[in-house]
Amino acid sequence: MTDALADVAKLPGVAGAVDDARKAVDRLLGHRILRRRSAEVSTESALRGARASAVLDGASVTLDELRTSESPSDPVVQGSLRVSAELGTLTDTWRNAPRQALARLHVLAAADVVDGADLGRPRSADAVVEDVLGLGEPPSTSEVAARLDALSGLLTSPTKAPALVVAAIVHGELLTLRPFGWGDGLVARAAQRLTLVSRGLDPKSLVAPEVGHLELVDDYGSALREYSSGTSEGVARWIVHCSAAVAAAARDSQAICEAFMRG
């Protein structure tokens, strides 16, 4: 059997970027505060990740607002918070039945916006598709179905590719396909984080890649558009961007640890 993801990991520039990100995560995981307070760091990371993902989908909200508001009015923020809250329960499902996990993520993300009959289901041919990142015309429903099947097959097959590469491909495919039409960004970023957790890079979910994508927001859309082009250079650039985002997120979580150390 061929290992398509391992082949992607060999693209120029990918190995170095992945190695830098993995080192940043390893530095975080070695922080001594995590021996006692890893759950608190994970909770803070989840909140920051939810906020960042919502902002990347067009919401305007601060961390202080999230901490002081029990029920934010923006449906994007509400959806992002629901996704973040339930992410930890989906690790096994994501590992064994990724299509089922994606459906659940969409239910969580879009419950306030999309009709109940459409929640968790791939979009119909006449559905309106959000284009927050300026990707242009979305793929057809038949292409969406075929590529989701292919992605699910990749995720449930053995691979020697690093978790960072797998997570980047998951994120890029889902944002390119926009399989649901609304909330796809929230779903794609959650799926990236799930991949990093389920494949052992960040087993306690301490790193919020969403925070890194927001920090590198000027590169986020352009890197994704290059990925969507389907060229090997575009795919490599996207993985390099995702690796840089994870490294930035690991540094942000390191800062959380330091803040806890200072009390």
TORSE-195759 format. One record per residue: residue in three letters; x, y, z of N, C-alpha, C, O in turn. Coordinates in pm, whole numbers, padded with zeros to 5 digits, always signed. Each point is the difference from the previous one (the first is absolute). Layout:
N
ALAXYZXYZXYZXYZ ...
% end
This chain:
263
MET+00083-00120+00000-00083+00120+00000+00087+00125+00000+00103+00006+00067 THR-00146+00095-00144+00072+00126+00001-00038+00080+00125-00108-00016+00056 ASP+00199+00102-00016-00022+00085+00117+00003+00144-00049+00104+00066+00003 ALA-00219-00017-00050-00007+00131-00062+00041+00111+00096+00066+00096-00040 LEU-00105-00107+00166+00033+00104+00097+00150+00004+00028+00056+00108+00019 ALA+00008-00223-00017+00145-00004+00020+00071+00065-00118+00104+00064+00017 ASP-00158-00082-00137+00057+00066-00118-00012+00151+00012+00092+00073-00037 VAL-00205-00025+00087-00019+00144+00020+00103+00054+00099+00050+00111-00017 ALA-00020-00189+00119+00096+00044+00102+00140+00021-00056+00083+00065+00064 LYS-00056-00120-00183+00132+00012-00061+00011+00122-00091+00106+00024-00058 LEU-00212+00054+00045+00004+00118-00086+00102+00101+00052+00020+00008+00122 PRO+00043+00069-00208+00102+00096+00043-00050+00097+00106-00108+00058-00014 GLY+00187-00042+00118-00032+00095+00107-00086-00054+00111-00008+00060+00107 VAL-00058-00173-00131-00095-00053+00099+00072-00055+00122-00038+00031+00113 ALA+00140-00113-00133+00065-00067+00112+00055+00099+00102-00016-00019+00120 GLY+00081+00125-00168+00057+00098+00092-00106+00074+00079+00016+00022+00120 ALA-00126+00016-00187-00108+00071+00068-00066-00090+00104-00032+00045+00110 VAL+00010-00171-00145-00061-00095+00093+00091-00021+00120-00048-00007+00113 ASP+00176-00004-00137+00095-00022+00110+00001+00119+00095+00003-00018+00122 ASP-00006+00140-00176-00002+00120+00085-00126+00002+00086+00006+00034+00119 ALA-00121-00069-00178-00125+00000+00076+00002-00107+00108-00043+00024+00112 ARG+00094-00142-00145+00005-00108+00098+00091+00038+00118-00031-00032+00115 LYS+00140+00099-00143+00089+00044+00108-00070+00101+00090+00017-00003+00122 ALA-00096+00093-00181-00073+00098+00080-00102-00068+00091-00015+00037+00116 VAL-00054-00138-00170-00096-00075+00081+00073-00077+00110-00047-00004+00114 ASP+00159-00057-00146+00075-00076+00101+00049+00090+00113-00002-00039+00116 ARG+00044+00161-00151+00041+00094+00105-00117+00030+00093+00016+00006+00122 LEU-00133+00013-00180-00119+00025+00082-00029-00119+00090-00023+00017+00119 LEU+00025-00138-00175-00036-00119+00077+00097-00026+00115-00033-00071+00094 GLY+00152+00128-00102+00098-00016+00107-00012+00102+00111+00077-00004+00096 HIS-00172+00097-00106-00013+00104+00102-00044-00061+00133-00092-00082+00004 ARG+00157+00120+00102-00024-00065+00129-00139+00029+00057-00050-00079+00080 ILE-00013+00190-00119-00133+00030+00052-00101-00106-00044-00103-00018+00066 LEU+00131-00050-00175-00094-00099-00053-00010-00124+00087-00095-00077-00012 ARG+00191+00057+00100-00009-00114+00092-00115+00016+00098-00052-00098+00053 ARG+00012+00222-00029-00106+00026+00098-00124+00064-00060-00111-00018+00051 ARG+00129+00093-00161-00111+00084-00045-00026-00012-00150-00042+00096-00064 SER+00066-00214+00010-00019-00016-00145-00146+00020-00039-00028+00053-00107 ALA-00065-00094+00193-00142+00015-00032-00037+00149-00012-00081+00037-00085 GLU+00139+00046+00170-00029+00143-00006+00059+00063-00126-00063+00085-00063 VAL+00182-00128+00025+00060+00050-00123-00085-00042-00120-00021+00079-00092 SER-00026-00203+00092-00084-00049-00109-00130+00080-00009-00045+00033-00110 THR-00014-00001+00224-00125+00078+00001+00021+00139-00056-00080+00049-00080 GLU+00190+00015+00122+00030+00134-00052+00031-00006-00149-00043+00087-00076 SER+00116-00188+00034+00031-00017-00141-00128-00018-00081-00012+00055-00110 ALA-00081-00133+00162-00127-00024-00070-00077+00130-00019-00057+00024-00107 LEU+00054+00060+00210-00071+00127-00010+00065+00090-00104-00068+00062-00082 ARG+00201-00056+00085+00072+00083-00097-00019-00054-00142-00013+00077-00095 GLY+00011-00208+00083-00022-00060-00131-00139+00029-00053-00016+00030-00118 ALA-00084-00039+00204-00137+00029-00042-00014+00144-00045-00065+00028-00101 ARG+00124+00062+00175-00007+00141-00036+00070+00024-00134-00054+00070-00086 ALA+00173-00127+00069+00076+00020-00123-00075-00056-00121-00006+00064-00105 SER-00052-00183+00119-00072-00060-00110-00122+00084-00040-00029+00016-00118 ALA-00040+00038+00217-00115+00085-00029+00042+00126-00073-00067+00043-00094 VAL+00177+00017+00137+00048+00123-00066+00041-00031-00144-00026+00080-00090 LEU+00090-00193+00068+00039-00038-00136-00122-00020-00090+00011+00010-00122 ASP-00125-00039+00181-00125-00013-00077-00082+00129+00000-00117-00001-00036 GLY+00180+00111+00075-00065+00129-00015-00061+00060+00124-00053+00111-00006 ALA+00058-00180+00120-00057+00055+00124+00092+00106+00059+00119+00005-00029 SER-00176+00078+00113+00077+00100+00073-00025-00022+00149-00105+00036+00053 VAL+00203-00096+00014-00017-00032+00141+00137-00007+00066+00097-00044-00060 THR-00092+00090+00185+00125-00005+00076-00004-00112+00102-00107-00053+00030 LEU+00222+00017+00022+00004-00101+00105-00075+00046+00124-00071-00078+00063 ASP+00086+00205-00030-00070+00051+00118-00152-00011-00017-00071-00031+00095 GLU+00023+00056-00215-00144-00013-00026-00045-00144+00015-00108-00026+00053 LEU+00189-00068-00097-00036-00140+00014-00002-00042+00147-00082-00082+00041 ARG+00172+00139+00037+00007-00037+00142-00114+00058+00081-00037-00053+00105 THR-00020+00163-00152-00102+00069+00080-00141-00020-00052-00097+00034+00069 SER+00083-00089-00191-00133-00019-00058-00036-00147+00003+00072-00084-00054 GLU-00185+00052+00116-00044-00140+00007-00061-00047-00131+00002-00119-00029 SER-00057+00210-00050-00065-00040-00125+00024+00108-00107-00087+00084-00023 PRO+00203-00087-00042+00027+00099-00105-00103-00009-00111-00049-00109-00032 SER+00014+00223-00027-00109+00004-00098+00042-00045-00139-00083-00047-00076 ASP+00210+00062+00042+00046-00034-00134-00005-00152-00020+00064-00073+00076 PRO-00139+00024-00177-00009-00145-00019+00133-00066-00035+00021-00118+00029 VAL+00070+00194-00091+00133-00055-00028+00074-00027+00130+00063-00104+00016 VAL-00071+00199+00076+00065-00017+00131-00064-00115+00076+00070-00083+00059 GLN-00202+00078-00059-00069-00109+00069+00042-00136-00056+00028-00094+00074 GLY-00026+00086-00206+00039-00126-00062+00143-00038+00032+00028-00117+00027 SER+00062+00213-00029+00140-00027+00030+00018-00048+00144+00079-00090+00027 LEU-00153+00149+00064+00008-00043+00140-00055-00141+00019+00057-00078+00076 ARG-00165+00046-00144-00056-00136+00011+00099-00103-00055+00021-00106+00060 VAL+00038+00137-00174+00099-00091-00059+00115-00022+00097+00043-00113+00023 SER+00008+00221+00031+00113-00010+00092-00034-00082+00124+00082-00079+00047 ALA-00203+00097+00005-00040-00069+00122-00010-00150-00019+00025-00076+00093 GLU-00061+00031-00213-00024-00143-00022+00116-00069-00072-00005-00121-00022 LEU+00106+00196-00013+00108-00057-00081+00065-00122+00066+00031-00099-00067 GLY-00012+00107+00197+00068-00108+00070-00075-00132-00002+00060-00105+00019 THR-00191+00110-00042-00079-00124-00002+00002-00069-00137-00052-00111-00014 LEU+00112+00176-00085-00007-00051-00137+00129-00066-00048+00009-00040-00116 THR+00089+00028+00204+00130-00051-00043-00009-00141-00057+00052-00027-00108 ASP-00119-00063+00179-00011-00138-00048-00083-00008-00127+00033-00075-00092 THR-00141+00152+00087-00084+00001-00120+00079+00050-00120-00011-00056-00109 TRP+00088+00161+00129+00081+00054-00108+00101-00103-00050+00027-00009-00120 ARG+00028-00068+00210+00099-00100-00037-00062-00115-00080+00061-00052-00093 ASN-00183+00015+00129-00060-00120-00059-00109+00028-00104-00021-00080-00091 ALA-00048+00192+00105-00111+00033-00091-00001+00150-00026-00088+00071+00050 PRO+00184-00021-00128+00014+00145-00017-00122+00068-00061-00030+00114+00034 ARG-00042-00183-00124-00120+00063-00057-00105+00025+00109-00068+00103-00002 GLN+00056-00195+00094-00095+00017+00111+00041+00117+00087-00084+00078+00044 ALA+00214-00065-00017+00049+00110+00082-00022+00133-00070-00036+00099+00064 LEU+00058-00094-00195-00024+00124-00074-00147+00041+00007-00031+00118+00017 ALA-00057-00214-00029-00143+00031+00010-00032+00060+00136-00075+00097+00010 ARG+00130-00155+00094-00025+00052+00135+00058+00141+00016-00063+00086+00061 LEU+00181-00063-00114+00060+00133+00008-00089+00103-00069-00015+00113+00048 HIS-00043-00151-00161-00087+00096-00069-00128+00026+00079-00047+00113+00005 VAL-00009-00215+00055-00117+00019+00086+00030+00102+00109-00080+00089+00027 LEU+00196-00103+00035+00040+00091+00108+00023+00142-00054-00041+00098+00062 ALA+00108-00089-00176+00037+00131-00053-00120+00078-00051-00006+00122+00017 ALA-00089-00191-00079-00103+00069-00077-00140-00011+00058-00097+00035-00067 ALA+00083-00083+00190-00133-00026+00057-00090+00122+00003-00122-00014-00007 ASP+00179+00134+00017-00081+00121+00009-00033+00061-00135-00074+00098-00008 VAL+00128-00154-00099-00009+00065-00131-00065-00089-00106-00083+00047-00077 VAL+00120-00174+00074-00041-00091-00107-00123-00079+00042-00012-00039+00116 ASP-00079+00015-00209-00118-00082+00028+00041-00137+00053+00101-00057-00042 GLY-00180+00006+00135+00033-00126+00064+00022-00114-00098+00086-00085+00022 ALA-00163+00082-00129+00011-00109-00097+00133+00003-00074+00043-00101-00056 ASP+00023+00217+00054+00125+00014-00074+00123-00009+00088+00113-00006-00050 LEU-00132+00003+00182+00114-00005+00090+00075-00132-00016-00060-00108+00000 GLY+00191+00117-00014+00083-00119-00010-00004-00067-00134+00061-00106-00018 ARG-00130+00164-00079-00013-00062-00132+00075+00084-00103-00005+00123+00005 PRO+00073-00187-00099+00064+00077-00108-00103+00086-00072-00116-00039-00015 ARG+00159+00155-00029-00090+00098-00061-00062-00052-00130+00056-00086-00069 SER-00172+00140+00039-00068-00032-00125+00057+00087-00112+00074+00094+00025 ALA-00110-00127-00149+00054+00070-00116-00039+00147-00002+00074+00083-00054 ASP-00189-00048+00112-00046+00138-00005+00028+00077+00129-00051+00111+00018 ALA+00129-00168+00071+00027+00065+00128+00088+00123-00020+00088+00002-00086 VAL-00112+00099+00168+00087+00118+00003+00123-00036+00082-00011-00053+00111 VAL+00128+00081-00166+00125-00038+00064+00076+00124+00044+00031+00086-00082 GLU-00001-00076+00210+00079+00111+00050+00141-00005-00059+00055-00107-00024 ASP+00002+00225+00002+00136+00007-00054+00078+00107+00076+00039+00102-00056 VAL-00018-00129+00184+00066+00098+00088+00141+00031-00048+00047+00113+00014 LEU+00021-00212-00071+00141+00016-00037+00022+00031-00147+00115+00002-00046 GLY-00221+00023-00028+00015+00039-00139+00055-00110-00089+00088+00025-00083 LEU-00140-00146+00099+00049-00114-00078-00066-00012-00136+00048-00073-00086 GLY-00157+00143+00066-00070-00007-00127-00105-00110-00002-00047-00044+00104 GLU+00011+00001-00223-00105-00099-00018+00036-00131+00071+00111-00051-00017 PRO-00204-00003+00096+00031-00124+00072-00006-00121-00092-00063+00006-00105 PRO+00127-00116+00143-00010-00123-00079-00145-00049-00006-00082+00034+00086 SER+00052-00112-00188-00134-00055-00015-00030-00101+00110+00091-00050+00067 THR-00219+00021-00050-00037-00096+00103+00056-00139-00028+00032-00074+00093 SER-00021+00039-00220+00057-00132-00032+00148-00004+00034+00049-00103+00048 GLU+00022+00214-00072+00142+00005+00036+00016-00002+00152+00090-00065+00053 VAL-00178+00136+00016+00004-00001+00146-00015-00142+00053+00077-00043+00086 ALA-00175-00030-00137-00023-00137+00046+00121-00089-00025+00041-00078+00087 ALA+00017+00090-00206+00114-00085-00034+00122+00033+00086+00070-00090+00046 ARG-00045+00219-00024+00119+00039+00076-00018-00025+00149+00098-00028+00070 LEU-00220+00039-00019-00023-00037+00140+00023-00149+00021+00058-00041+00101 ASP-00102-00040-00196+00026-00144+00009+00150-00028-00003+00051-00082+00076 ALA+00020+00152-00164+00145-00019-00011+00070+00043+00128+00091-00067+00047 LEU-00136+00180+00010+00060+00048+00124-00025-00098+00114+00091-00029+00077 SER-00212-00022-00067-00031-00098+00103+00086-00124-00015+00047-00057+00098 GLY-00025+00015-00223+00085-00115-00024+00143+00024+00044+00063-00088+00059 LEU-00012+00207-00087+00136+00033+00043+00012+00000+00153+00099-00047+00055 LEU-00201+00101+00010+00005+00013+00145-00012-00134+00072+00047-00014+00113 THR-00107-00084-00175-00017-00130+00065+00098-00105-00054-00014-00119+00028 SER+00113+00164-00105+00104-00089-00051+00132+00033+00067+00022+00114+00040 PRO+00067-00212-00026+00131+00026+00060+00080+00099-00085-00008-00002-00123 THR+00085+00087+00188+00088+00092-00070+00123+00029+00086-00005-00003+00123 LYS+00114+00031-00191+00122+00041+00069+00013+00152+00007+00098+00051+00053 ALA-00196+00019-00106+00004+00146+00000-00015+00054+00142-00076-00056+00080 PRO+00148+00162-00046-00015+00063+00132-00142+00052+00022-00071+00034-00095 ALA+00032-00028+00221-00133+00050+00033-00024+00140-00055-00111+00033-00042 LEU+00215+00050+00041-00015+00136-00050-00038+00003-00148-00078+00085-00042 VAL+00133-00176-00035-00032-00006-00142-00144-00048-00018-00075+00059-00079 VAL+00036-00163+00151-00136-00052-00010-00100+00109+00039-00101+00020-00068 ALA+00129+00050+00177-00091+00104+00048-00014+00113-00101-00110+00053-00020 ALA+00221-00016-00044-00005+00107-00100-00084-00042-00121-00077+00081-00052 ILE+00093-00205+00008-00079-00048-00114-00149-00002+00035-00083+00039-00082 VAL+00051-00085+00203-00139-00001+00045-00059+00142-00006-00107+00021-00056 HIS+00178+00072+00114-00044+00140+00005-00016+00055-00141-00103+00060-00033 GLY+00205-00080-00051-00005+00054-00135-00111-00059-00084-00069+00072-00072 GLU+00050-00204+00080-00106-00064-00078-00137+00051+00042-00082+00033-00086 LEU+00058-00026+00215-00134+00040+00046-00031+00145-00036-00114+00032-00035 LEU+00213+00056+00045-00026+00139-00036-00011+00017-00151-00075+00086-00046 THR+00147-00166-00029-00013+00005-00146-00137-00050-00045-00064+00060-00085 LEU+00021-00171+00144-00128-00061-00040-00120+00077+00050-00103+00006-00067 ARG+00116+00056+00187-00115+00064+00064-00122-00092-00010-00100+00034-00063 PRO+00110-00151+00125-00099-00106-00023-00140+00031+00053-00097-00058-00046 PHE+00087+00150+00142-00131+00026+00060-00061+00132-00044-00122+00015+00002 GLY+00205+00080-00042-00050+00129-00047+00002+00109+00104+00024+00116-00032 TRP-00048-00153+00158+00009+00097+00111+00074-00069+00115-00027-00115+00034 GLY+00121+00189+00026+00074-00054+00114+00118-00087-00038+00059-00065+00086 ASP-00024+00064-00215+00108-00089-00043+00134+00036+00062+00082-00088+00029 GLY-00058+00217-00007+00125+00041+00062+00011-00051+00143+00105-00050+00041 LEU-00213+00062+00033-00001-00051+00138+00026-00150+00002+00075-00050+00084 VAL-00138-00021-00176+00015-00146-00008+00143-00037-00039+00060-00089+00060 ALA-00006+00157-00161+00133-00034-00050+00107+00022+00105+00090-00082+00016 ARG-00098+00193+00055+00102+00028+00102-00013-00096+00119+00100-00040+00058 ALA-00222+00004-00023-00019-00099+00105+00055-00135-00042+00060-00071+00082 ALA-00079+00035-00208+00051-00128-00050+00152-00002+00000+00061-00104+00027 GLN+00000+00217-00056+00146+00007+00008+00046-00028+00144+00091-00080+00023 ARG-00156+00145+00071+00040-00020+00140-00025-00143+00045+00083-00059+00070 LEU-00195+00002-00110-00030-00140+00033+00108-00094-00054+00038-00097+00066 THR+00011+00127-00185+00103-00084-00059+00128+00006+00080+00064-00103+00022 LEU-00025+00221+00023+00122+00013+00080-00013-00073+00133+00096-00058+00050 VAL-00216+00060+00008-00024-00070+00126-00002-00151-00021+00069-00074+00070 SER-00147+00030-00167-00022-00144-00018+00126-00071-00049+00016-00120+00022 ARG+00074+00193-00088+00123-00061-00052+00119+00022+00092+00114-00027-00038 GLY-00139+00078+00159+00100-00002+00104+00096+00116+00005+00087+00003+00087 LEU-00098+00094-00178+00090+00115+00009-00032+00084+00123+00089+00050+00068 ASP-00219-00035-00040-00047+00085+00110-00112-00072+00075-00115+00043-00006 PRO+00147-00152+00075-00105-00087+00055-00091+00067+00102-00114-00043+00018 LYS+00162+00147+00049-00083+00068+00101-00067+00126-00055-00058+00077+00076 SER+00067-00056-00206-00064+00114-00066+00039+00133+00066-00085+00078+00043 LEU+00215-00056-00036+00054+00121+00061+00026+00110-00103+00016+00116+00036 VAL-00010-00153-00161+00035+00093-00107-00125+00034-00081-00076-00089-00038 ALA+00056+00217+00011-00116+00046-00078+00049+00051-00134+00032+00118-00013 PRO-00027-00205-00090+00047+00047-00131-00078+00120-00052+00054+00081-00076 GLU-00181-00070+00116-00081+00113-00044+00065+00133+00038-00005+00098-00075 VAL+00066-00096+00194+00068+00121+00046+00116+00033-00094+00023+00116-00034 GLY+00050-00218-00008+00110+00021-00093-00048+00049-00136+00062+00088-00060 HIS-00171-00145+00011-00054+00046-00129-00043+00146+00008+00017+00076-00096 LEU-00073-00037+00209-00040+00140+00015+00122+00090+00009+00000+00110-00056 GLU+00104-00154+00124+00123+00078+00008+00061+00019-00139+00058+00104-00030 LEU-00072-00206-00055+00056+00004-00136-00110+00023-00103+00007-00052-00112 VAL-00107+00128+00149-00121+00012-00082+00029+00055-00140-00069-00034-00096 ASP+00171+00119+00084+00031+00057-00132+00045-00108-00098-00010+00019-00122 ASP+00058-00133+00173+00047-00109-00084-00104-00112-00013+00010-00085-00088 TYR-00109+00087+00176-00094-00112+00010-00078-00021-00130+00002-00109-00057 GLY-00069+00212+00010-00081-00013-00120+00083-00026-00124-00037-00084-00082 SER+00149+00155+00068+00081-00018-00121+00062-00139-00004+00009-00060-00107 ALA+00034+00008+00222+00056-00136+00003-00107-00103-00034+00027-00097-00070 LEU-00149+00119+00119-00108-00093-00031-00036+00005-00148-00029-00104-00061 ARG+00029+00222+00004-00029+00010-00144+00105-00074-00082-00032-00060-00102 GLU+00156+00064+00146+00104-00075-00070-00023-00151+00016+00019-00076-00094 TYR-00059+00034+00214-00033-00141+00020-00113-00042-00095+00005-00106-00061 SER-00104+00191+00051-00118-00032-00082+00035-00012-00147-00075-00062-00077 SER+00187+00120+00036+00042-00010-00140+00038-00144-00037-00001-00037-00117 GLY+00036-00043+00219+00033-00139-00024+00143-00026-00042+00036-00115-00023 THR+00046+00218+00012+00139-00020-00038+00081-00049+00120-00037+00026+00115 SER+00146-00096-00142+00084-00046+00110+00060+00118+00075+00016-00006+00122 GLU+00016+00114-00193+00054+00119+00066-00105+00063+00092+00033+00046+00110 GLY-00158-00044-00156-00106+00057+00082-00028-00083+00124-00021+00055+00108 VAL+00022-00187-00123-00021-00088+00115+00113+00018+00101-00024+00008+00120 ALA+00147-00001-00171+00115+00018+00090-00009+00132+00075+00026+00005+00121 ARG-00064+00102-00191-00010+00129+00067-00106-00003+00111+00020+00057+00107 TRP-00131-00125-00133-00106-00009+00100+00049-00077+00124-00026+00042+00113 ILE+00097-00151-00134+00050-00077+00115+00102+00082+00078+00003-00005+00123 VAL+00080+00080-00193+00096+00087+00069-00074+00104+00083+00038+00028+00113 HIS-00145+00030-00171-00080+00096+00077-00060-00066+00124+00008+00055+00110 CYS-00070-00171-00127-00063-00068+00114+00102-00035+00107-00030+00008+00120 SER+00149-00047-00160+00106-00031+00097+00040+00124+00077+00019-00004+00121 ALA-00007+00116-00192+00033+00126+00066-00110+00041+00097+00028+00054+00107 ALA-00154-00079-00144-00112+00032+00089+00003-00084+00126-00027+00051+00109 VAL+00060-00178-00122+00009-00087+00119+00115+00046+00089-00014+00002+00122 ALA+00127+00034-00182+00113+00049+00080-00039+00128+00075+00033+00015+00118 ALA-00102+00076-00186-00045+00124+00066-00098-00030+00113+00005+00063+00105 ALA-00093-00160-00128-00098-00038+00102+00069-00064+00120-00040+00022+00114 ALA+00144-00101-00139+00075-00062+00110+00067+00109+00085+00004-00011+00122 ARG+00048+00114-00188+00060+00110+00076-00105+00075+00081+00028+00045+00111 ASP-00149-00032-00166-00108+00064+00075-00035-00081+00124-00021+00056+00108 SER+00013-00189-00123-00028-00085+00116+00115+00002+00101-00022-00012+00120 GLN+00144+00027-00171+00115+00016+00089-00018+00126+00085+00032+00001+00119 ALA-00083+00105-00182-00024+00124+00074-00110-00020+00105+00007+00059+00108 ILE-00107-00141-00138-00101-00033+00100+00065-00067+00120-00028+00034+00115 CYS+00115-00130-00143+00072-00070+00109+00080+00098+00085-00002-00008+00123 GLU+00071+00100-00188+00080+00097+00075-00089+00090+00085+00037+00035+00112 ALA-00153+00003-00164-00092+00082+00078-00050-00074+00123-00014+00059+00107 PHE-00013-00190-00122-00040-00080+00115+00114-00011+00102-00024-00002+00120 MET+00145-00006-00169+00117-00008+00091+00011+00127+00086+00034-00005+00118 ARG-00065+00119-00183+00010+00127+00073-00118+00020+00094+00003+00087+00088 GLY-00108-00167-00106-00116+00011+00088-00095+00108-00044-00103+00021+00063 
% end
